[in-house]
Amino acid sequence: MVPGSVPTTGGYIKPYLAVWSQPLREHFEQPLDYSMQETAGNLTITVAGATVGTVRNLAQEVVRKLNRVPVPGGGEYRHSEPHIPIQHDDQVSPTRFYMPVAFEFQQP
């Protein structure tokens, strides 16, 4: 859901992140020796800003901060498909550019 209002400066929105997460889950099937990597959930962070450059730079920083970083309890988030290009939203005011960045939580 796009926020109803966001902070602005000079008529342009300030950059923000929207976090979309799912509950952790296990695969439907796993070998008896539990040797397959388990995918335990998805995380999507939508990066939004006033310019394409702002969104690109912020999205790259999100990937650098989250991709393959170990989390407490074991596992890591990995940058994953879909890789969606930066898009423009003129259905809201002020208009903004945005890009969803997807991750999968995986644990051995």
N, CA, C and O of each residue as an XYZ file, in Angstrom:
432
protein
N       0.846     -1.174      0.000
C       0.000      0.000      0.000
C       0.890      1.236      0.000
O       1.826      1.332      0.794
N       0.610      2.144     -0.858
C       1.362      3.389     -0.928
C       0.894      4.291      0.205
O      -0.310      4.447      0.411
N       1.834      4.891      0.947
C       1.420      5.786      2.029
C       0.550      6.921      1.508
O       0.770      7.428      0.408
N      -0.442      7.315      2.307
C      -1.326      8.404      1.916
C      -0.599      9.726      1.814
O      -0.932     10.559      0.970
N       0.383      9.924      2.660
C       1.194     11.133      2.588
C       2.618     10.776      2.996
O       2.846      9.917      3.848
N       3.548     11.445      2.376
C       4.958     11.237      2.685
C       5.609     12.597      2.863
O       5.143     13.590      2.304
N       6.687     12.647      3.641
C       7.379     13.930      3.814
C       7.897     14.459      2.480
O       8.369     13.693      1.640
N       7.807     15.757      2.294
C       8.283     16.374      1.053
C       9.254     17.506      1.364
O       9.290     18.043      2.471
N      10.031     17.842      0.357
C      10.929     18.992      0.418
C      10.835     19.689     -0.921
O      11.170     19.098     -1.947
N      10.392     20.922     -0.935
C      10.302     21.682     -2.176
C       9.380     21.062     -3.207
O       9.610     21.216     -4.407
N       8.324     20.353     -2.762
C       7.373     19.735     -3.676
C       7.758     18.341     -4.137
O       7.002     17.707     -4.872
N       8.907     17.855     -3.725
C       9.364     16.510     -4.069
C       9.331     15.632     -2.817
O       9.543     16.113     -1.704
N       9.062     14.336     -3.015
C       9.025     13.447     -1.862
C      10.438     13.149     -1.374
O      11.392     13.138     -2.152
N      10.550     12.910     -0.079
C      11.801     12.420      0.473
C      11.825     10.911      0.237
O      10.775     10.269      0.265
N      12.983     10.346      0.009
C      13.058      8.896     -0.246
C      12.517      8.099      0.941
O      12.670      8.506      2.093
N      11.883      6.960      0.650
C      11.403      6.087      1.722
C      11.428      4.635      1.262
O      11.521      4.344      0.070
N      11.345      3.741      2.226
C      11.293      2.303      1.983
C       9.974      1.772      2.516
O       9.535      2.160      3.598
N       9.342      0.885      1.760
C       8.156      0.156      2.235
C       8.560     -1.311      2.322
O       9.049     -1.880      1.346
N       8.359     -1.920      3.482
C       8.800     -3.297      3.721
C       7.587     -4.220      3.690
O       6.603     -3.993      4.394
N       7.668     -5.274      2.857
C       6.614     -6.271      2.703
C       7.212     -7.627      3.059
O       8.081     -8.121      2.340
N       6.772     -8.226      4.137
C       7.350     -9.510      4.540
C       6.278    -10.593      4.583
O       5.080    -10.311      4.556
N       6.742    -11.840      4.650
C       5.851    -12.997      4.763
C       6.283    -13.809      5.964
O       7.449    -13.764      6.357
N       5.361    -14.553      6.553
C       5.757    -15.434      7.649
C       6.742    -16.494      7.152
O       6.672    -16.916      5.998
N       7.642    -16.915      8.009
C       8.596    -17.949      7.627
C       7.878    -19.275      7.448
O       6.911    -19.558      8.155
N       8.341    -20.090      6.510
C       7.731    -21.382      6.227
C       8.801    -22.353      5.739
O       9.911    -21.949      5.391
N       8.454    -23.630      5.719
C       9.361    -24.653      5.216
C       8.893    -25.104      3.841
O       7.756    -24.853      3.442
N       9.799    -25.781      3.116
C       9.425    -26.370      1.837
C       8.332    -27.418      2.064
O       8.178    -27.945      3.165
N       7.589    -27.703      1.016
C       6.559    -28.740      1.112
C       7.195    -30.116      1.255
O       6.663    -30.968      1.967
N       8.325    -30.347      0.589
C       9.002    -31.638      0.680
C      10.469    -31.412      0.981
O      11.074    -30.452      0.505
N      11.029    -32.299      1.770
C      12.428    -32.239      2.148
C      12.924    -33.678      2.253
O      12.209    -34.520      2.797
N      14.118    -33.992      1.756
C      14.624    -35.357      1.904
C      14.712    -35.746      3.380
O      14.789    -34.883      4.255
N      14.699    -37.026      3.640
C      14.748    -37.497      5.021
C      16.008    -37.055      5.755
O      15.998    -36.929      6.979
N      17.081    -36.821      5.025
C      18.313    -36.371      5.685
C      18.398    -34.839      5.770
O      19.418    -34.300      6.202
N      17.328    -34.134      5.358
C      17.253    -32.669      5.389
C      18.467    -32.013      4.731
O      19.025    -31.053      5.262
N      18.871    -32.537      3.572
C      20.069    -32.053      2.895
C      19.806    -30.899      1.932
O      20.758    -30.263      1.478
N      18.551    -30.610      1.605
C      18.243    -29.505      0.688
C      18.243    -28.185      1.441
O      17.888    -28.116      2.618
N      18.653    -27.131      0.725
C      18.570    -25.793      1.311
C      17.097    -25.440      1.481
O      16.296    -25.667      0.574
N      16.748    -24.903      2.604
C      15.361    -24.526      2.849
C      15.156    -23.044      2.541
O      15.966    -22.203      2.932
N      14.090    -22.739      1.853
C      13.682    -21.354      1.680
C      12.585    -21.103      2.688
O      11.570    -21.799      2.693
N      12.777    -20.124      3.533
C      11.867    -19.973      4.651
C      11.024    -18.712      4.599
O      10.332    -18.413      5.572
N      11.051    -17.971      3.524
C      10.194    -16.795      3.457
C      10.722    -15.765      2.471
O      11.862    -15.856      2.016
N       9.898    -14.796      2.148
C      10.264    -13.745      1.205
C      10.160    -12.385      1.865
O       9.410    -12.186      2.820
N      10.926    -11.469      1.335
C      10.925    -10.088      1.811
C      11.041     -9.208      0.581
O      11.925     -9.417     -0.250
N      10.168     -8.237      0.457
C      10.264     -7.263     -0.629
C      10.347     -5.876     -0.015
O       9.543     -5.508      0.840
N      11.321     -5.127     -0.460
C      11.468     -3.751      0.000
C      11.265     -2.858     -1.217
O      12.025     -2.935     -2.182
N      10.246     -2.016     -1.170
C       9.990     -1.086     -2.260
C      10.684      0.226     -1.930
O      10.422      0.850     -0.901
N      11.571      0.627     -2.825
C      12.328      1.862     -2.669
C      11.620      2.931     -3.481
O      11.293      2.705     -4.646
N      11.376      4.092     -2.887
C      10.698      5.176     -3.603
C      11.453      6.481     -3.406
O      12.049      6.722     -2.357
N      11.416      7.314     -4.433
C      12.084      8.607     -4.358
C      11.642      9.517     -5.491
O      10.865      9.120     -6.360
N      12.147     10.740     -5.467
C      11.730     11.750     -6.441
C      12.415     11.604     -7.791
O      11.896     12.079     -8.801
N      13.593     10.944     -7.822
C      14.313     10.813     -9.082
C      14.755      9.369     -9.296
O      14.822      8.582     -8.352
N      15.054      9.033    -10.549
C      15.543      7.695    -10.889
C      16.865      7.431    -10.183
O      17.079      6.336     -9.662
N      17.750      8.413    -10.159
C      19.049      8.252     -9.522
C      18.938      7.973     -8.027
O      19.671      7.141     -7.492
N      18.030      8.660     -7.360
C      17.817      8.428     -5.931
C      17.354      7.006     -5.689
O      17.862      6.328     -4.795
N      16.393      6.549     -6.478
C      15.859      5.190     -6.311
C      16.937      4.153     -6.615
O      17.083      3.186     -5.867
N      17.688      4.332     -7.687
C      18.744      3.388     -8.043
C      19.795      3.294     -6.936
O      20.174      2.195     -6.529
N      20.260      4.436     -6.452
C      21.289      4.429     -5.413
C      20.778      3.816     -4.117
O      21.493      3.048     -3.473
N      19.563      4.141     -3.731
C      19.004      3.590     -2.503
C      18.752      2.090     -2.639
O      18.979      1.340     -1.689
N      18.281      1.638     -3.816
C      18.060      0.203     -4.042
C      19.381     -0.562     -3.981
O      19.436     -1.651     -3.410
N      20.433     -0.011     -4.557
C      21.738     -0.663     -4.494
C      22.229     -0.760     -3.051
O      22.847     -1.755     -2.674
N      21.963      0.253     -2.253
C      22.378      0.229     -0.847
C      21.585     -0.815     -0.062
O      22.140     -1.481      0.812
N      20.295     -0.966     -0.365
C      19.480     -2.002      0.280
C      20.041     -3.385     -0.033
O      20.165     -4.219      0.864
N      20.381     -3.635     -1.296
C      20.951     -4.927     -1.680
C      22.277     -5.154     -0.968
O      22.527     -6.248     -0.464
N      23.134     -4.129     -0.919
C      24.426     -4.271     -0.233
C      24.246     -4.579      1.249
O      25.015     -5.355      1.815
N      23.242     -3.983      1.882
C      23.045     -4.166      3.324
C      22.393     -5.494      3.679
O      22.640     -6.020      4.764
N      21.560     -6.056      2.790
C      20.794     -7.257      3.138
C      21.263     -8.543      2.470
O      21.087     -9.620      3.039
N      21.852     -8.463      1.286
C      22.182     -9.677      0.543
C      23.265    -10.490      1.253
O      24.371    -10.005      1.494
N      22.916    -11.752      1.585
C      23.830    -12.717      2.194
C      24.372    -12.290      3.558
O      25.453    -12.721      3.958
N      23.639    -11.459      4.261
C      24.044    -11.084      5.617
C      23.443    -12.103      6.584
O      22.230    -12.314      6.577
N      24.283    -12.746      7.428
C      23.755    -13.725      8.382
C      22.780    -13.065      9.359
O      22.988    -11.932      9.792
N      21.725    -13.784      9.693
C      20.740    -13.272     10.648
C      20.753    -14.138     11.908
O      21.141    -15.305     11.848
N      20.337    -13.587     13.037
C      20.309    -14.382     14.266
C      19.464    -15.640     14.089
O      18.385    -15.587     13.499
N      19.945    -16.756     14.592
C      19.227    -18.019     14.464
C      19.612    -18.807     13.230
O      19.126    -19.922     13.042
N      20.467    -18.262     12.385
C      20.911    -18.956     11.180
C      20.138    -18.538      9.955
O      18.975    -18.145     10.043
N      20.777    -18.623      8.829
C      20.159    -18.254      7.559
C      20.604    -16.879      7.110
O      21.353    -16.186      7.799
N      20.120    -16.501      5.929
C      20.462    -15.211      5.347
C      19.415    -14.827      4.308
O      18.718    -15.681      3.759
N      19.319    -13.531      4.051
C      18.474    -13.058      2.957
C      19.339    -12.974      1.710
O      20.470    -12.490      1.756
N      18.784    -13.460      0.569
C      19.485    -13.404     -0.708
C      18.637    -12.645     -1.721
O      17.439    -12.892     -1.858
N      19.276    -11.724     -2.423
C      18.593    -10.965     -3.472
C      18.086    -11.955     -4.513
O      18.840    -12.831     -4.938
N      16.832    -11.839     -4.932
C      16.229    -12.856     -5.791
C      15.334    -12.231     -6.855
O      15.100    -11.022     -6.864
N      14.840    -13.084     -7.750
C      13.867    -12.671     -8.768
C      12.578    -12.270     -8.071
O      12.336    -12.748     -6.963
N      11.759    -11.447     -8.632
C      11.944    -10.798     -9.925
C      12.796     -9.537     -9.780
O      12.738     -8.841     -8.766
N      13.592     -9.260    -10.821
C      14.373     -8.028    -10.869
C      13.573     -7.055    -11.739
O      13.619     -7.118    -12.967
N      12.856     -6.171    -11.089
C      11.927     -5.265    -11.772
C      12.606     -3.910    -11.963
O      13.227     -3.402    -11.030
N      12.500     -3.316    -13.150
C      13.128     -2.005    -13.371
C      12.420     -0.888    -12.592
O      11.308     -1.064    -12.095
N      13.082      0.237    -12.502
C      12.498      1.406    -11.846
C      11.276      1.843    -12.636
O      11.294      1.890    -13.866
N      10.211      2.160    -11.906
C       8.959      2.571    -12.536
C       8.536      3.941    -12.019
O       9.032      4.402    -10.991
N       7.628      4.584    -12.728
C       7.135      5.912    -12.360
C       5.672      5.814    -11.972
O       4.878      5.206    -12.690
N       5.312      6.399    -10.858
C       3.918      6.387    -10.396
C       3.376      7.807    -10.419
O       3.733      8.636     -9.582
N       2.505      8.077    -11.395
C       1.890      9.405    -11.456
C       0.435      9.376    -10.989
O      -0.311     10.332    -11.203
N       0.035      8.267    -10.348
C      -1.326      8.154     -9.808
C      -1.428      8.741     -8.404
O      -2.525      8.864     -7.859
N      -0.292      9.102     -7.822
C      -0.263      9.706     -6.499
C       0.376     11.081     -6.617
O       1.040     11.389     -7.606
N       0.166     11.896     -5.600
C       0.737     13.234     -5.618
C       1.516     13.457     -4.332
O       0.982     13.192     -3.255
N       2.739     13.925     -4.393
C       3.517     14.158     -5.598
C       3.934     12.850     -6.258
O       4.010     11.806     -5.609
N       4.202     12.924     -7.554
C       4.596     11.719     -8.290
C       5.932     11.215     -7.764
O       6.699     11.961     -7.155
N       6.199      9.927     -8.011
C       7.440      9.338     -7.509
C       7.898      8.204     -8.400
O       7.113      7.625     -9.150
N       9.172      7.898     -8.309
C       9.756      6.720     -8.926
C       9.867      5.658     -7.844
O      10.051      5.982     -6.670
N       9.756      4.389     -8.233
C       9.863      3.324     -7.244
C      10.403      2.054     -7.881
O      10.355      1.879     -9.098
N      10.920      1.169     -7.028
C      11.454     -0.096     -7.501
C      11.370     -1.126     -6.378
O      11.947     -0.917     -5.311
N      10.653     -2.246     -6.602
C      10.645     -3.311     -5.608
C      11.935     -4.130     -5.684
O      12.397     -4.476     -6.771
N      12.503     -4.433     -4.532
C      13.715     -5.242     -4.442
C      13.364     -6.484     -3.632
O      12.980     -6.380     -2.467
N      13.494     -7.666     -4.250
C      13.040     -8.915     -3.622
C      14.206     -9.699     -3.017
O      15.318     -9.716     -3.546
N      13.906    -10.352     -1.878
C      14.860    -11.212     -1.192
C      14.148    -12.487     -0.770
O      12.942    -12.484     -0.523
N      14.917    -13.597     -0.690
C      14.416    -14.853     -0.120
C      15.233    -15.129      1.122
O      16.452    -14.957      1.126
N      14.551    -15.561      2.189
C      15.270    -16.000      3.386
C      15.613    -17.456      3.215
O      14.728    -18.281      2.989
N      16.894    -17.790      3.321
C      17.322    -19.170      3.123
C      18.187    -19.586      4.293
O      18.961    -18.801      4.841
N      18.031    -20.842      4.654
C      18.868    -21.389      5.718
C      19.285    -22.791      5.352
O      18.546    -23.518      4.687
N      20.488    -23.177      5.794
C      20.961    -24.526      5.449
C      20.192    -25.605      6.191
O      20.466    -26.792      6.014
